[in-house]
């Protein structure tokens, strides 16, 4: 996984041409290691010079060292998961299940590799102190935000998540410095999310971004960025890996918050469980 981890950590800083080349290598690693720099440049729609620049940007001492790193990735995938992670028309249900397992396991591993524990501690502390936690996300990222809202409400933390973008902006406009805003956007360019973050930031509200793109509009408005990896390669895979990565971040934040005052929250879990059981009687 050496090449994939290296690429995930540096991907956002790459130029547009380097990203195109990196995407080609990531989707065709077995072919890439057999090519010359010139052939790789042609096949990826870039150039031999672009291959050299990518090597430098990723910290490799030349194309041969890059190919060795890619080859290790190919070997790792062949040993741990021989099934191609991309869904194809001829797959059986068993193939699909194994591929999805592989995709999600990789998403968690790469998210862990990117995680800055000092930043996580800061966010947990902000969650603990916040008067109100405002959560923003649209589409699949909205599902992640909604889940975190449910969890925080369950332990008595005042939390608001509104799927409507216009209403969310109104809340962002009245948030206070003692509140906290967390924006979820895989691309970092979801307008409803980054506009809310910008408005809240101007009011002195701490803003946390959960995104794959450090150079995004959302990241620019945030005081802390929790990065998730660039894992999704084709549209037909859907939002499987991005949801997994963001949910892993949510899990870590939530468990970190619980750990801060475990005895207090343990009593809350017992009480909420007792009330929920009334519906089963």
Secondary structure, DSSP 8 states (H G I E B T S, - for coil): -HHHHHHHHHGGGS-HHHHHHHHHHHH-HHHHTTS-HHHHHHHTTS-HHHHHHHHHHTT-SSHHHHHHHHHHHHHHHHHH--S-SS--TT--HHHHHHHHHHHHHHHHHHHHHH--HHHHHHHHHHHHH-S-EEEEE-THHHHHHHHHHHHHHHTT--EEE-S-HHHHHHHHHH--TTSEEEEE-SSS--HHHHHHHHHHHHTT-EEEEEES-TTSHHHHH-SEEEE-------GGGTTHHHHHHHHHHHHHHHHHHHHHTHHHHHHHHHHHHHHHHGGG-
